[in-house]
């Protein structure tokens, strides 16, 4: 994703991409957009597992359990 104001690209950590692939298909696109939007709003250029965990806790009231 390109950040609208700066044109910088938001990158994904490999493990974050793997986790996104495990998100159920019906919500995967929404999750990706929300993660990238949040990162861009914060001035971050990378999606990490930590960001995924933070948003999961925010929206679902829980932190992911490690497998």
For each residue, the residues with C-beta under 8 A, 3 or more apart:
1: 9 10 36 40
2: 7 8 9 10
3: 6 7 8 9 10 40 45
4: 40
5:
6: 3
7: 2 3
8: 2 3 45
9: 1 2 3 45
10: 1 2 3 36 39 40 44 45 46 47
11: 45 46 47
12: 16 17 20 46 47
13: 16 17 46 47 48 49
14: 17 18
15: 18 19 49
16: 12 13 19 20 47 48 49 51 52
17: 12 13 14 20 21
18: 14 15 21 22
19: 15 16 22 23 49 52
20: 12 16 17 23 28 31 32 35 52
21: 17 18 28
22: 18 19
23: 19 20 27 28 31
24: 27 28
25: 28
26:
27: 23 24 30 31
28: 20 21 23 24 25 31 32
29: 32 33
30: 27 33 34
31: 20 23 27 28 34 35
32: 20 28 29 35 36
33: 29 30 36 37
34: 30 31 37 38 55
35: 20 31 32 38 39 47 51 52 55
36: 1 10 32 33 39 40 47
37: 33 34 40 41
38: 34 35 41 42 51 55
39: 10 35 36 42 44 45 46 47 51
40: 1 3 4 10 36 37 43 44
41: 37 38
42: 38 39
43: 40
44: 10 39 40 47 51
45: 3 8 9 10 11 39
46: 10 11 12 13 39
47: 10 11 12 13 16 35 36 39 44 51 52
48: 13 16 51 52
49: 13 15 16 19 52 53
50: 53 54
51: 16 35 38 39 44 47 48 54 55
52: 16 19 20 35 47 48 49 55 56 64
53: 49 50 56 57 63 64
54: 50 51 57 58
55: 34 35 38 51 52 58 59
56: 52 53 59 60 62 63 64
57: 53 54 60 61 62 63
58: 54 55
59: 55 56
60: 56 57
61: 57
62: 56 57
63: 53 56 57
64: 52 53 56
65:
66:
67:
